[in-house]
Amino acid sequence: MKKLIAVLMVAACALCGCGGHKAIVGKWRTADKNAIVWEFSPNGKVQVGVDEGRYTFGDQNRLKIQTRYASSIYQMEIAGDKMTLRSPTGSALELTRIK
């Protein structure tokens, strides 16, 4: 029972932001195998296909992505190898970590 509680606490911490910042680092893409790859570096840089930019975190799991073409703010959720980015309009982008 203690192990289960510990696992749940670690998972909750990762989702609420304690480990969420590190959890984003790596390569992600949508379910389409030919989709554009999103790569988040630990230094705050992001590459979406060939477009480079920066990402920062706000409160309540908000993620801001700035490129030379646009700035976007998303509500971010990470669960295992799945990341969901929801825009303020309600549309969602679901990404899977590339291993």
Protein Blocks (a to p, Z undefined) as FASTA:
>chain_A
ZZmmmmmmmmmmmmnommmmmmmgccdddfblkbccddddfkopacehjaccdddddehh
iacdddfkbccddddddehjaccdddfkopacdddddZZ
